[in-house]
Amino acid sequence: MIFSLDAARQFHLAVAAAAKNVKLVEILMGIFGKNHRFGSAKEEQILLREYRDIVQAIEGRDAEKAERSMKRHLADVKRRMADL
């Protein structure tokens, strides 16, 4: 199963909008405006776990955990993209 572009777009835009970060919304629209897909089922599970960690931290109003989770997600995405 391929992780859907629409689900990723919705997740990232919701986080950026909740943060009231207009610039990030613009950047994400540029990134997700491109027609691309994510990788394998394993990649899907990794992304979903990362997203869940971020959302749980936000819902729990734990800013430090949210920041750590987001930084870990960004570093992991950067590393995985470099491996492509």
PyMOL Python script that loads the backbone (N, CA, C, O; Angstrom):
from pymol import cmd

cmd.read_pdbstr("""\
ATOM      1  N   MET A   1       0.847  -1.180   0.000  1.00  0.00           N
ATOM      2  CA  MET A   1       0.000   0.000   0.000  1.00  0.00           C
ATOM      3  C   MET A   1       0.895   1.247   0.000  1.00  0.00           C
ATOM      4  O   MET A   1       1.890   1.289   0.723  1.00  0.00           O
ATOM      5  N   ILE A   2       0.561   2.222  -0.774  1.00  0.00           N
ATOM      6  CA  ILE A   2       1.301   3.478  -0.866  1.00  0.00           C
ATOM      7  C   ILE A   2       0.624   4.511   0.029  1.00  0.00           C
ATOM      8  O   ILE A   2      -0.599   4.653   0.002  1.00  0.00           O
ATOM      9  N   PHE A   3       1.406   5.223   0.811  1.00  0.00           N
ATOM     10  CA  PHE A   3       0.865   6.284   1.656  1.00  0.00           C
ATOM     11  C   PHE A   3       0.342   7.379   0.752  1.00  0.00           C
ATOM     12  O   PHE A   3       1.052   7.834  -0.145  1.00  0.00           O
ATOM     13  N   SER A   4      -0.877   7.805   0.971  1.00  0.00           N
ATOM     14  CA  SER A   4      -1.491   8.728   0.022  1.00  0.00           C
ATOM     15  C   SER A   4      -0.953  10.150   0.169  1.00  0.00           C
ATOM     16  O   SER A   4      -0.722  10.644   1.272  1.00  0.00           O
ATOM     17  N   LEU A   5      -0.768  10.765  -0.947  1.00  0.00           N
ATOM     18  CA  LEU A   5      -0.328  12.154  -0.989  1.00  0.00           C
ATOM     19  C   LEU A   5      -1.362  13.042  -0.312  1.00  0.00           C
ATOM     20  O   LEU A   5      -1.008  13.990   0.389  1.00  0.00           O
ATOM     21  N   ASP A   6      -2.637  12.738  -0.519  1.00  0.00           N
ATOM     22  CA  ASP A   6      -3.694  13.560   0.066  1.00  0.00           C
ATOM     23  C   ASP A   6      -3.644  13.512   1.593  1.00  0.00           C
ATOM     24  O   ASP A   6      -3.790  14.543   2.249  1.00  0.00           O
ATOM     25  N   ALA A   7      -3.441  12.328   2.160  1.00  0.00           N
ATOM     26  CA  ALA A   7      -3.368  12.210   3.624  1.00  0.00           C
ATOM     27  C   ALA A   7      -2.174  12.986   4.167  1.00  0.00           C
ATOM     28  O   ALA A   7      -2.295  13.677   5.178  1.00  0.00           O
ATOM     29  N   ALA A   8      -1.036  12.882   3.513  1.00  0.00           N
ATOM     30  CA  ALA A   8       0.159  13.619   3.945  1.00  0.00           C
ATOM     31  C   ALA A   8      -0.073  15.124   3.838  1.00  0.00           C
ATOM     32  O   ALA A   8       0.279  15.882   4.742  1.00  0.00           O
ATOM     33  N   ARG A   9      -0.659  15.541   2.742  1.00  0.00           N
ATOM     34  CA  ARG A   9      -0.948  16.974   2.537  1.00  0.00           C
ATOM     35  C   ARG A   9      -1.876  17.478   3.647  1.00  0.00           C
ATOM     36  O   ARG A   9      -1.612  18.516   4.254  1.00  0.00           O
ATOM     37  N   GLN A  10      -2.937  16.758   3.906  1.00  0.00           N
ATOM     38  CA  GLN A  10      -3.893  17.184   4.927  1.00  0.00           C
ATOM     39  C   GLN A  10      -3.232  17.278   6.303  1.00  0.00           C
ATOM     40  O   GLN A  10      -3.451  18.239   7.040  1.00  0.00           O
ATOM     41  N   PHE A  11      -2.425  16.274   6.640  1.00  0.00           N
ATOM     42  CA  PHE A  11      -1.751  16.284   7.937  1.00  0.00           C
ATOM     43  C   PHE A  11      -0.846  17.505   8.074  1.00  0.00           C
ATOM     44  O   PHE A  11      -0.949  18.255   9.044  1.00  0.00           O
ATOM     45  N   HIS A  12       0.028  17.696   7.111  1.00  0.00           N
ATOM     46  CA  HIS A  12       0.997  18.785   7.197  1.00  0.00           C
ATOM     47  C   HIS A  12       0.325  20.156   7.172  1.00  0.00           C
ATOM     48  O   HIS A  12       0.727  21.054   7.912  1.00  0.00           O
ATOM     49  N   LEU A  13      -0.676  20.324   6.344  1.00  0.00           N
ATOM     50  CA  LEU A  13      -1.378  21.605   6.289  1.00  0.00           C
ATOM     51  C   LEU A  13      -2.147  21.876   7.575  1.00  0.00           C
ATOM     52  O   LEU A  13      -2.220  23.022   8.019  1.00  0.00           O
ATOM     53  N   ALA A  14      -2.719  20.842   8.177  1.00  0.00           N
ATOM     54  CA  ALA A  14      -3.451  21.016   9.441  1.00  0.00           C
ATOM     55  C   ALA A  14      -2.502  21.472  10.547  1.00  0.00           C
ATOM     56  O   ALA A  14      -2.844  22.358  11.330  1.00  0.00           O
ATOM     57  N   VAL A  15      -1.318  20.875  10.615  1.00  0.00           N
ATOM     58  CA  VAL A  15      -0.342  21.272  11.634  1.00  0.00           C
ATOM     59  C   VAL A  15       0.117  22.707  11.389  1.00  0.00           C
ATOM     60  O   VAL A  15       0.186  23.503  12.326  1.00  0.00           O
ATOM     61  N   ALA A  16       0.427  23.039  10.151  1.00  0.00           N
ATOM     62  CA  ALA A  16       0.879  24.398   9.836  1.00  0.00           C
ATOM     63  C   ALA A  16      -0.216  25.428  10.122  1.00  0.00           C
ATOM     64  O   ALA A  16       0.060  26.504  10.652  1.00  0.00           O
ATOM     65  N   ALA A  17      -1.453  25.092   9.769  1.00  0.00           N
ATOM     66  CA  ALA A  17      -2.574  26.003  10.013  1.00  0.00           C
ATOM     67  C   ALA A  17      -2.807  26.178  11.515  1.00  0.00           C
ATOM     68  O   ALA A  17      -3.055  27.291  11.978  1.00  0.00           O
ATOM     69  N   ALA A  18      -2.729  25.084  12.273  1.00  0.00           N
ATOM     70  CA  ALA A  18      -2.921  25.167  13.724  1.00  0.00           C
ATOM     71  C   ALA A  18      -1.851  26.048  14.363  1.00  0.00           C
ATOM     72  O   ALA A  18      -2.105  26.729  15.357  1.00  0.00           O
ATOM     73  N   ALA A  19      -0.654  26.026  13.782  1.00  0.00           N
ATOM     74  CA  ALA A  19       0.446  26.853  14.278  1.00  0.00           C
ATOM     75  C   ALA A  19       0.331  28.291  13.769  1.00  0.00           C
ATOM     76  O   ALA A  19       1.116  29.157  14.157  1.00  0.00           O
ATOM     77  N   LYS A  20      -0.648  28.539  12.900  1.00  0.00           N
ATOM     78  CA  LYS A  20      -0.850  29.855  12.288  1.00  0.00           C
ATOM     79  C   LYS A  20       0.395  30.330  11.558  1.00  0.00           C
ATOM     80  O   LYS A  20       0.758  31.505  11.604  1.00  0.00           O
ATOM     81  N   ASN A  21       1.042  29.381  10.881  1.00  0.00           N
ATOM     82  CA  ASN A  21       2.288  29.651  10.171  1.00  0.00           C
ATOM     83  C   ASN A  21       1.986  29.754   8.678  1.00  0.00           C
ATOM     84  O   ASN A  21       2.053  28.765   7.949  1.00  0.00           O
ATOM     85  N   VAL A  22       1.657  30.948   8.241  1.00  0.00           N
ATOM     86  CA  VAL A  22       1.257  31.190   6.862  1.00  0.00           C
ATOM     87  C   VAL A  22       2.378  30.837   5.885  1.00  0.00           C
ATOM     88  O   VAL A  22       2.123  30.270   4.822  1.00  0.00           O
ATOM     89  N   LYS A  23       3.600  31.166   6.239  1.00  0.00           N
ATOM     90  CA  LYS A  23       4.736  30.881   5.360  1.00  0.00           C
ATOM     91  C   LYS A  23       4.904  29.376   5.159  1.00  0.00           C
ATOM     92  O   LYS A  23       5.154  28.916   4.045  1.00  0.00           O
ATOM     93  N   LEU A  24       4.765  28.612   6.245  1.00  0.00           N
ATOM     94  CA  LEU A  24       4.886  27.160   6.136  1.00  0.00           C
ATOM     95  C   LEU A  24       3.762  26.586   5.273  1.00  0.00           C
ATOM     96  O   LEU A  24       3.990  25.662   4.492  1.00  0.00           O
ATOM     97  N   VAL A  25       2.562  27.123   5.409  1.00  0.00           N
ATOM     98  CA  VAL A  25       1.450  26.675   4.560  1.00  0.00           C
ATOM     99  C   VAL A  25       1.812  26.893   3.096  1.00  0.00           C
ATOM    100  O   VAL A  25       1.588  26.012   2.265  1.00  0.00           O
ATOM    101  N   GLU A  26       2.369  28.054   2.772  1.00  0.00           N
ATOM    102  CA  GLU A  26       2.763  28.346   1.390  1.00  0.00           C
ATOM    103  C   GLU A  26       3.832  27.363   0.903  1.00  0.00           C
ATOM    104  O   GLU A  26       3.754  26.856  -0.216  1.00  0.00           O
ATOM    105  N   ILE A  27       4.814  27.103   1.738  1.00  0.00           N
ATOM    106  CA  ILE A  27       5.882  26.170   1.367  1.00  0.00           C
ATOM    107  C   ILE A  27       5.310  24.781   1.127  1.00  0.00           C
ATOM    108  O   ILE A  27       5.638  24.127   0.137  1.00  0.00           O
ATOM    109  N   LEU A  28       4.453  24.333   2.040  1.00  0.00           N
ATOM    110  CA  LEU A  28       3.859  22.999   1.906  1.00  0.00           C
ATOM    111  C   LEU A  28       2.998  22.885   0.659  1.00  0.00           C
ATOM    112  O   LEU A  28       2.981  21.841   0.007  1.00  0.00           O
ATOM    113  N   MET A  29       2.290  23.942   0.328  1.00  0.00           N
ATOM    114  CA  MET A  29       1.475  23.917  -0.894  1.00  0.00           C
ATOM    115  C   MET A  29       2.372  23.734  -2.112  1.00  0.00           C
ATOM    116  O   MET A  29       1.999  23.048  -3.064  1.00  0.00           O
ATOM    117  N   GLY A  30       3.553  24.346  -2.083  1.00  0.00           N
ATOM    118  CA  GLY A  30       4.501  24.163  -3.172  1.00  0.00           C
ATOM    119  C   GLY A  30       5.032  22.742  -3.231  1.00  0.00           C
ATOM    120  O   GLY A  30       5.134  22.155  -4.308  1.00  0.00           O
ATOM    121  N   ILE A  31       5.368  22.195  -2.080  1.00  0.00           N
ATOM    122  CA  ILE A  31       5.890  20.823  -2.029  1.00  0.00           C
ATOM    123  C   ILE A  31       4.826  19.832  -2.473  1.00  0.00           C
ATOM    124  O   ILE A  31       5.082  18.975  -3.319  1.00  0.00           O
ATOM    125  N   PHE A  32       3.640  19.948  -1.908  1.00  0.00           N
ATOM    126  CA  PHE A  32       2.596  18.974  -2.190  1.00  0.00           C
ATOM    127  C   PHE A  32       1.848  19.259  -3.481  1.00  0.00           C
ATOM    128  O   PHE A  32       0.980  18.486  -3.885  1.00  0.00           O
ATOM    129  N   GLY A  33       2.186  20.371  -4.128  1.00  0.00           N
ATOM    130  CA  GLY A  33       1.596  20.643  -5.423  1.00  0.00           C
ATOM    131  C   GLY A  33       2.176  19.744  -6.501  1.00  0.00           C
ATOM    132  O   GLY A  33       1.592  19.565  -7.570  1.00  0.00           O
ATOM    133  N   LYS A  34       3.349  19.179  -6.192  1.00  0.00           N
ATOM    134  CA  LYS A  34       3.995  18.270  -7.133  1.00  0.00           C
ATOM    135  C   LYS A  34       3.338  16.908  -7.038  1.00  0.00           C
ATOM    136  O   LYS A  34       2.911  16.494  -5.960  1.00  0.00           O
ATOM    137  N   ASN A  35       3.256  16.226  -8.135  1.00  0.00           N
ATOM    138  CA  ASN A  35       2.617  14.916  -8.156  1.00  0.00           C
ATOM    139  C   ASN A  35       3.645  13.853  -7.802  1.00  0.00           C
ATOM    140  O   ASN A  35       4.433  13.430  -8.648  1.00  0.00           O
ATOM    141  N   HIS A  36       3.629  13.425  -6.542  1.00  0.00           N
ATOM    142  CA  HIS A  36       4.550  12.377  -6.137  1.00  0.00           C
ATOM    143  C   HIS A  36       3.861  11.457  -5.138  1.00  0.00           C
ATOM    144  O   HIS A  36       2.802  11.775  -4.597  1.00  0.00           O
ATOM    145  N   ARG A  37       4.492  10.305  -4.907  1.00  0.00           N
ATOM    146  CA  ARG A  37       3.958   9.322  -3.965  1.00  0.00           C
ATOM    147  C   ARG A  37       5.061   8.901  -3.017  1.00  0.00           C
ATOM    148  O   ARG A  37       6.250   9.004  -3.319  1.00  0.00           O
ATOM    149  N   PHE A  38       4.632   8.430  -1.874  1.00  0.00           N
ATOM    150  CA  PHE A  38       5.586   7.930  -0.895  1.00  0.00           C
ATOM    151  C   PHE A  38       5.876   6.477  -1.196  1.00  0.00           C
ATOM    152  O   PHE A  38       5.288   5.897  -2.109  1.00  0.00           O
ATOM    153  N   GLY A  39       6.767   5.894  -0.443  1.00  0.00           N
ATOM    154  CA  GLY A  39       7.277   4.564  -0.723  1.00  0.00           C
ATOM    155  C   GLY A  39       6.433   3.400  -0.291  1.00  0.00           C
ATOM    156  O   GLY A  39       5.219   3.375  -0.494  1.00  0.00           O
ATOM    157  N   SER A  40       7.082   2.455   0.297  1.00  0.00           N
ATOM    158  CA  SER A  40       6.529   1.140   0.609  1.00  0.00           C
ATOM    159  C   SER A  40       5.564   1.171   1.787  1.00  0.00           C
ATOM    160  O   SER A  40       5.343   2.206   2.417  1.00  0.00           O
ATOM    161  N   ALA A  41       4.996  -0.007   2.062  1.00  0.00           N
ATOM    162  CA  ALA A  41       4.126  -0.165   3.228  1.00  0.00           C
ATOM    163  C   ALA A  41       4.910   0.112   4.509  1.00  0.00           C
ATOM    164  O   ALA A  41       4.371   0.675   5.462  1.00  0.00           O
ATOM    165  N   LYS A  42       6.189  -0.286   4.528  1.00  0.00           N
ATOM    166  CA  LYS A  42       7.030  -0.014   5.700  1.00  0.00           C
ATOM    167  C   LYS A  42       7.173   1.498   5.897  1.00  0.00           C
ATOM    168  O   LYS A  42       7.072   1.994   7.019  1.00  0.00           O
ATOM    169  N   GLU A  43       7.405   2.215   4.815  1.00  0.00           N
ATOM    170  CA  GLU A  43       7.507   3.677   4.876  1.00  0.00           C
ATOM    171  C   GLU A  43       6.202   4.285   5.386  1.00  0.00           C
ATOM    172  O   GLU A  43       6.211   5.213   6.195  1.00  0.00           O
ATOM    173  N   GLU A  44       5.093   3.755   4.907  1.00  0.00           N
ATOM    174  CA  GLU A  44       3.783   4.235   5.361  1.00  0.00           C
ATOM    175  C   GLU A  44       3.661   4.091   6.873  1.00  0.00           C
ATOM    176  O   GLU A  44       3.228   5.025   7.548  1.00  0.00           O
ATOM    177  N   GLN A  45       4.034   2.940   7.408  1.00  0.00           N
ATOM    178  CA  GLN A  45       3.924   2.704   8.845  1.00  0.00           C
ATOM    179  C   GLN A  45       4.842   3.629   9.641  1.00  0.00           C
ATOM    180  O   GLN A  45       4.472   4.110  10.712  1.00  0.00           O
ATOM    181  N   ILE A  46       6.034   3.872   9.115  1.00  0.00           N
ATOM    182  CA  ILE A  46       6.963   4.790   9.791  1.00  0.00           C
ATOM    183  C   ILE A  46       6.367   6.190   9.839  1.00  0.00           C
ATOM    184  O   ILE A  46       6.371   6.834  10.888  1.00  0.00           O
ATOM    185  N   LEU A  47       5.852   6.661   8.703  1.00  0.00           N
ATOM    186  CA  LEU A  47       5.258   8.000   8.654  1.00  0.00           C
ATOM    187  C   LEU A  47       4.056   8.103   9.571  1.00  0.00           C
ATOM    188  O   LEU A  47       3.909   9.090  10.292  1.00  0.00           O
ATOM    189  N   LEU A  48       3.200   7.103   9.552  1.00  0.00           N
ATOM    190  CA  LEU A  48       2.011   7.137  10.412  1.00  0.00           C
ATOM    191  C   LEU A  48       2.403   7.191  11.883  1.00  0.00           C
ATOM    192  O   LEU A  48       1.774   7.908  12.661  1.00  0.00           O
ATOM    193  N   ARG A  49       3.435   6.440  12.277  1.00  0.00           N
ATOM    194  CA  ARG A  49       3.900   6.461  13.660  1.00  0.00           C
ATOM    195  C   ARG A  49       4.449   7.854  14.013  1.00  0.00           C
ATOM    196  O   ARG A  49       4.175   8.386  15.089  1.00  0.00           O
ATOM    197  N   GLU A  50       5.225   8.428  13.091  1.00  0.00           N
ATOM    198  CA  GLU A  50       5.759   9.769  13.339  1.00  0.00           C
ATOM    199  C   GLU A  50       4.635  10.787  13.464  1.00  0.00           C
ATOM    200  O   GLU A  50       4.653  11.630  14.361  1.00  0.00           O
ATOM    201  N   TYR A  51       3.662  10.714  12.572  1.00  0.00           N
ATOM    202  CA  TYR A  51       2.524  11.634  12.623  1.00  0.00           C
ATOM    203  C   TYR A  51       1.748  11.466  13.925  1.00  0.00           C
ATOM    204  O   TYR A  51       1.365  12.449  14.559  1.00  0.00           O
ATOM    205  N   ARG A  52       1.520  10.215  14.321  1.00  0.00           N
ATOM    206  CA  ARG A  52       0.771   9.946  15.554  1.00  0.00           C
ATOM    207  C   ARG A  52       1.488  10.562  16.754  1.00  0.00           C
ATOM    208  O   ARG A  52       0.847  11.161  17.618  1.00  0.00           O
ATOM    209  N   ASP A  53       2.807  10.419  16.812  1.00  0.00           N
ATOM    210  CA  ASP A  53       3.581  10.992  17.918  1.00  0.00           C
ATOM    211  C   ASP A  53       3.428  12.512  17.963  1.00  0.00           C
ATOM    212  O   ASP A  53       3.260  13.096  19.034  1.00  0.00           O
ATOM    213  N   ILE A  54       3.487  13.136  16.809  1.00  0.00           N
ATOM    214  CA  ILE A  54       3.357  14.593  16.733  1.00  0.00           C
ATOM    215  C   ILE A  54       1.964  15.023  17.173  1.00  0.00           C
ATOM    216  O   ILE A  54       1.819  15.939  17.983  1.00  0.00           O
ATOM    217  N   VAL A  55       0.946  14.365  16.645  1.00  0.00           N
ATOM    218  CA  VAL A  55      -0.439  14.723  16.974  1.00  0.00           C
ATOM    219  C   VAL A  55      -0.713  14.520  18.460  1.00  0.00           C
ATOM    220  O   VAL A  55      -1.345  15.367  19.092  1.00  0.00           O
ATOM    221  N   GLN A  56      -0.249  13.414  19.020  1.00  0.00           N
ATOM    222  CA  GLN A  56      -0.467  13.162  20.448  1.00  0.00           C
ATOM    223  C   GLN A  56       0.175  14.250  21.300  1.00  0.00           C
ATOM    224  O   GLN A  56      -0.410  14.692  22.289  1.00  0.00           O
ATOM    225  N   ALA A  57       1.362  14.678  20.925  1.00  0.00           N
ATOM    226  CA  ALA A  57       2.031  15.742  21.673  1.00  0.00           C
ATOM    227  C   ALA A  57       1.260  17.055  21.564  1.00  0.00           C
ATOM    228  O   ALA A  57       1.118  17.777  22.551  1.00  0.00           O
ATOM    229  N   ILE A  58       0.767  17.363  20.378  1.00  0.00           N
ATOM    230  CA  ILE A  58      -0.012  18.590  20.186  1.00  0.00           C
ATOM    231  C   ILE A  58      -1.304  18.517  20.987  1.00  0.00           C
ATOM    232  O   ILE A  58      -1.655  19.460  21.696  1.00  0.00           O
ATOM    233  N   GLU A  59      -2.012  17.397  20.874  1.00  0.00           N
ATOM    234  CA  GLU A  59      -3.266  17.241  21.621  1.00  0.00           C
ATOM    235  C   GLU A  59      -3.044  17.309  23.126  1.00  0.00           C
ATOM    236  O   GLU A  59      -3.885  17.822  23.863  1.00  0.00           O
ATOM    237  N   GLY A  60      -1.907  16.788  23.575  1.00  0.00           N
ATOM    238  CA  GLY A  60      -1.572  16.833  24.994  1.00  0.00           C
ATOM    239  C   GLY A  60      -0.983  18.165  25.436  1.00  0.00           C
ATOM    240  O   GLY A  60      -0.629  18.349  26.600  1.00  0.00           O
ATOM    241  N   ARG A  61      -0.888  19.078  24.496  1.00  0.00           N
ATOM    242  CA  ARG A  61      -0.337  20.416  24.751  1.00  0.00           C
ATOM    243  C   ARG A  61       1.072  20.344  25.354  1.00  0.00           C
ATOM    244  O   ARG A  61       1.447  21.139  26.216  1.00  0.00           O
ATOM    245  N   ASP A  62       1.824  19.369  24.870  1.00  0.00           N
ATOM    246  CA  ASP A  62       3.201  19.168  25.320  1.00  0.00           C
ATOM    247  C   ASP A  62       4.130  19.717  24.236  1.00  0.00           C
ATOM    248  O   ASP A  62       4.550  18.999  23.329  1.00  0.00           O
ATOM    249  N   ALA A  63       4.437  21.005  24.357  1.00  0.00           N
ATOM    250  CA  ALA A  63       5.219  21.692  23.324  1.00  0.00           C
ATOM    251  C   ALA A  63       6.610  21.087  23.145  1.00  0.00           C
ATOM    252  O   ALA A  63       7.103  20.981  22.022  1.00  0.00           O
ATOM    253  N   GLU A  64       7.238  20.694  24.242  1.00  0.00           N
ATOM    254  CA  GLU A  64       8.583  20.125  24.143  1.00  0.00           C
ATOM    255  C   GLU A  64       8.557  18.783  23.413  1.00  0.00           C
ATOM    256  O   GLU A  64       9.413  18.514  22.570  1.00  0.00           O
ATOM    257  N   LYS A  65       7.578  17.948  23.736  1.00  0.00           N
ATOM    258  CA  LYS A  65       7.463  16.656  23.055  1.00  0.00           C
ATOM    259  C   LYS A  65       7.106  16.859  21.583  1.00  0.00           C
ATOM    260  O   LYS A  65       7.624  16.157  20.714  1.00  0.00           O
ATOM    261  N   ALA A  66       6.224  17.816  21.304  1.00  0.00           N
ATOM    262  CA  ALA A  66       5.850  18.095  19.921  1.00  0.00           C
ATOM    263  C   ALA A  66       7.068  18.542  19.122  1.00  0.00           C
ATOM    264  O   ALA A  66       7.268  18.118  17.984  1.00  0.00           O
ATOM    265  N   GLU A  67       7.872  19.396  19.727  1.00  0.00           N
ATOM    266  CA  GLU A  67       9.084  19.879  19.049  1.00  0.00           C
ATOM    267  C   GLU A  67      10.064  18.725  18.796  1.00  0.00           C
ATOM    268  O   GLU A  67      10.609  18.602  17.699  1.00  0.00           O
ATOM    269  N   ARG A  68      10.285  17.886  19.807  1.00  0.00           N
ATOM    270  CA  ARG A  68      11.185  16.743  19.640  1.00  0.00           C
ATOM    271  C   ARG A  68      10.672  15.791  18.560  1.00  0.00           C
ATOM    272  O   ARG A  68      11.436  15.312  17.722  1.00  0.00           O
ATOM    273  N   SER A  69       9.360  15.526  18.594  1.00  0.00           N
ATOM    274  CA  SER A  69       8.765  14.613  17.609  1.00  0.00           C
ATOM    275  C   SER A  69       8.877  15.178  16.197  1.00  0.00           C
ATOM    276  O   SER A  69       9.153  14.445  15.248  1.00  0.00           O
ATOM    277  N   MET A  70       8.663  16.474  16.066  1.00  0.00           N
ATOM    278  CA  MET A  70       8.735  17.102  14.747  1.00  0.00           C
ATOM    279  C   MET A  70      10.175  17.116  14.247  1.00  0.00           C
ATOM    280  O   MET A  70      10.425  16.839  13.073  1.00  0.00           O
ATOM    281  N   LYS A  71      11.112  17.431  15.113  1.00  0.00           N
ATOM    282  CA  LYS A  71      12.523  17.436  14.707  1.00  0.00           C
ATOM    283  C   LYS A  71      12.971  16.037  14.289  1.00  0.00           C
ATOM    284  O   LYS A  71      13.700  15.875  13.310  1.00  0.00           O
ATOM    285  N   ARG A  72      12.527  15.025  15.043  1.00  0.00           N
ATOM    286  CA  ARG A  72      12.871  13.644  14.703  1.00  0.00           C
ATOM    287  C   ARG A  72      12.261  13.269  13.346  1.00  0.00           C
ATOM    288  O   ARG A  72      12.913  12.630  12.520  1.00  0.00           O
ATOM    289  N   HIS A  73      11.021  13.668  13.130  1.00  0.00           N
ATOM    290  CA  HIS A  73      10.348  13.393  11.856  1.00  0.00           C
ATOM    291  C   HIS A  73      11.101  14.048  10.696  1.00  0.00           C
ATOM    292  O   HIS A  73      11.352  13.407   9.676  1.00  0.00           O
ATOM    293  N   LEU A  74      11.458  15.314  10.850  1.00  0.00           N
ATOM    294  CA  LEU A  74      12.158  16.023   9.775  1.00  0.00           C
ATOM    295  C   LEU A  74      13.526  15.409   9.498  1.00  0.00           C
ATOM    296  O   LEU A  74      13.922  15.264   8.341  1.00  0.00           O
ATOM    297  N   ALA A  75      14.243  15.050  10.554  1.00  0.00           N
ATOM    298  CA  ALA A  75      15.557  14.422  10.365  1.00  0.00           C
ATOM    299  C   ALA A  75      15.409  13.070   9.673  1.00  0.00           C
ATOM    300  O   ALA A  75      16.199  12.731   8.791  1.00  0.00           O
ATOM    301  N   ASP A  76      14.400  12.301  10.072  1.00  0.00           N
ATOM    302  CA  ASP A  76      14.179  10.988   9.454  1.00  0.00           C
ATOM    303  C   ASP A  76      13.781  11.118   7.987  1.00  0.00           C
ATOM    304  O   ASP A  76      14.252  10.354   7.144  1.00  0.00           O
ATOM    305  N   VAL A  77      12.923  12.074   7.685  1.00  0.00           N
ATOM    306  CA  VAL A  77      12.517  12.288   6.285  1.00  0.00           C
ATOM    307  C   VAL A  77      13.731  12.707   5.460  1.00  0.00           C
ATOM    308  O   VAL A  77      13.942  12.208   4.355  1.00  0.00           O
ATOM    309  N   LYS A  78      14.526  13.627   6.004  1.00  0.00           N
ATOM    310  CA  LYS A  78      15.728  14.072   5.288  1.00  0.00           C
ATOM    311  C   LYS A  78      16.656  12.893   5.000  1.00  0.00           C
ATOM    312  O   LYS A  78      17.172  12.758   3.891  1.00  0.00           O
ATOM    313  N   ARG A  79      16.864  12.035   6.012  1.00  0.00           N
ATOM    314  CA  ARG A  79      17.731  10.873   5.839  1.00  0.00           C
ATOM    315  C   ARG A  79      17.155   9.906   4.796  1.00  0.00           C
ATOM    316  O   ARG A  79      17.881   9.406   3.937  1.00  0.00           O
ATOM    317  N   ARG A  80      15.844   9.650   4.881  1.00  0.00           N
ATOM    318  CA  ARG A  80      15.234   8.719   3.918  1.00  0.00           C
ATOM    319  C   ARG A  80      15.274   9.273   2.499  1.00  0.00           C
ATOM    320  O   ARG A  80      15.465   8.523   1.542  1.00  0.00           O
ATOM    321  N   MET A  81      15.093  10.592   2.362  1.00  0.00           N
ATOM    322  CA  MET A  81      15.124  11.196   1.024  1.00  0.00           C
ATOM    323  C   MET A  81      16.538  11.138   0.454  1.00  0.00           C
ATOM    324  O   MET A  81      16.717  10.966  -0.752  1.00  0.00           O
ATOM    325  N   ALA A  82      17.541  11.281   1.317  1.00  0.00           N
ATOM    326  CA  ALA A  82      18.937  11.227   0.880  1.00  0.00           C
ATOM    327  C   ALA A  82      19.291   9.813   0.396  1.00  0.00           C
ATOM    328  O   ALA A  82      20.165   9.637  -0.453  1.00  0.00           O
ATOM    329  N   ASP A  83      18.602   8.820   0.947  1.00  0.00           N
ATOM    330  CA  ASP A  83      18.852   7.421   0.563  1.00  0.00           C
ATOM    331  C   ASP A  83      18.222   7.051  -0.765  1.00  0.00           C
ATOM    332  O   ASP A  83      18.511   5.987  -1.313  1.00  0.00           O
ATOM    333  N   LEU A  84      17.362   7.920  -1.291  1.00  0.00           N
ATOM    334  CA  LEU A  84      16.684   7.594  -2.561  1.00  0.00           C
ATOM    335  C   LEU A  84      17.634   7.637  -3.734  1.00  0.00           C
ATOM    336  O   LEU A  84      17.226   7.388  -4.868  1.00  0.00           O
TER     337      LEU A  84
END
""", "prot")
cmd.dss("prot")
cmd.show_as("cartoon", "prot")
cmd.util.cbc("prot")
cmd.orient("prot")
